[in-house]
Amino acid sequence: MVSLADLIARVESGNNAGALRFEPAVYARLIKEGPVINPTLLDIMRINAVDPQTARMIYATSWGKFQIMGETLYSDPLSYEAPLWVFFSSEVIQGAIFNRFVAARGIDIDPANQNDYLRFATVYNGPGDPEAYAEEMIRAYRDLGTIKGEK
């Protein structure tokens, strides 16, 4: 049986807990705001003991198996209170944070029910192209099912 965490780790990072992806558009938006430091950036600075520029980089990067954005990690509903290196170096913590996020957002779906993929994709990956993300989920589900001996 394929779990939601297995499925999304496959889609987001190829199951690589050390994956990261910088999001230049998010970073550019933060730079356009100038010296404004939003509450999430303040938390990132405090928790990670970093300067505003490094906080912006953390905020604008997706981290780990599930590619959770720094912005998401350090804001509601997650409000992560440990340094990023702790999250990034632990697959157990990454999995726990992923599970908290999908539960808090009401998107803890059954991977066997592909009718829920579009709703999941819209919430988890944003409004950009949820249909393409749902298709990635379908492909990953089939691949994982084959790997695990399912038909």
N, C-alpha and C positions, 0 to 999 in steps of 0.2 A: 504494500500500500504506500502510495506517495503522499508525504505530508506537505502541507502548505509551505512550511519552512524549506523543505527540500526543493520544492518547485520554484520558489522565488529566489533562492540562492543560485539555482541553475540559471534562471533568466537574468538576474542582475549581475552576477560575477563569475559564472562558470564554477560556482562553489568555492571561490577563492576568498578566504577570510582576510587576506592581506590586500584585497583590491581597493583602489581608490580612484576617484574620477573628479577632477576639478571642473567646476561649472563656471566658465568665464562670464556668461551673461548675468548670473547671480552676483558674481564679484563686481562686475561693472556697475550694476545697480547700486551696490553698497558704496562704491567709490563716488558715484554721482550724488549720493546723499551728503557727500562732503564729510565734515567732522562729526556729523550726527552719530551718536552711539546708541543703538536701540537696546532694550533690556536684554535681549538674547546675547548680543555682542558683549555686553557688560558681564553677563554670567560666564561666557566663554573666556573672557579675559581673567576673571577672578579665579575660576576653577582650574584653568590651565596655566596661570601665571604668565600670560603673554601680552604683547603690545597690541594696539588696535589693528595694525596691518595683519598680524598673524591670526588674530581672532577672525578677521574677515575671510582669510584663507580657509580656516577651519569651518566657518559658517557656510562657505561656498563650495565645499567639497563633499562628495558622497563617499562613505566609508564602509569597508568590510563586505561580508558575504551578501548582505541585503541592501547595500548601497544606501544607507541611511544618511541623509544630509546632516551636516553639522547644525544647520538651522533647526532641523526637526529634532535632533538628538537633545539639544539644550533648551528647547521650548516646550510648552504644553502640547500634548499630555505627558511627554516623557520626562522633561525637566531633569536630565541626567546630571548628577552631582559629583562625578569623578573625572579626572583628567582623560583626555581623548586616548592617550596611549593605553590606558586600562581597557577601554572598550575595544580598541583596534587590535590588541594583542590577545583577546579572549573570545574564542568561538562560543563559549557558553554564555558569556555576557551578551554578545551580539544576538544570539538566539533568543535570550530572555527579553531583550529590548524589542526585537522584532515582534515577538508574541504580545508584549504589552501594547505596542503600537496598533497592531491589527485588532486586538480586543477593544482598545479605547476608541478606535475609529469605526467599529462595527463591521469590519471586513474580514473576520476570521471565517473564511469560507472552506467548504469541502472541495479539494482539488478534483474529485471525481465529477463534481457538478459544474461542467463547463459553461452553463448558463450564467453563472455568477462571475465569470472572468472579466467581463466588461465593467461591471460595477467595481470590482476589486481594482482593476487597472486605472479607472478614473480617480479613485481616492488615493491609491498608493503611488502611482506614477504621474499623476496630474492630468490636466485636460489636453495636453499637447496632441497626442495620438493614441487614445486608449484602445482603439481597434487593433492597431499594430501590436501594442503590448499584450492584449488578450491573445492574439495569434501566437506571439512568442510563448505565452503560457501554455497554449495548446501543444505547440511543438515540444516544449520542455517536458510536459506531462507524458507525451508519447515516448520521448527518449528515455525518461526515467522509468516508465513502465516496462520498456524493453530491457533496460539495464537490470531491473529487479526481477525479470522473468515474467512480467505480466503481459497479457495480450491486449 
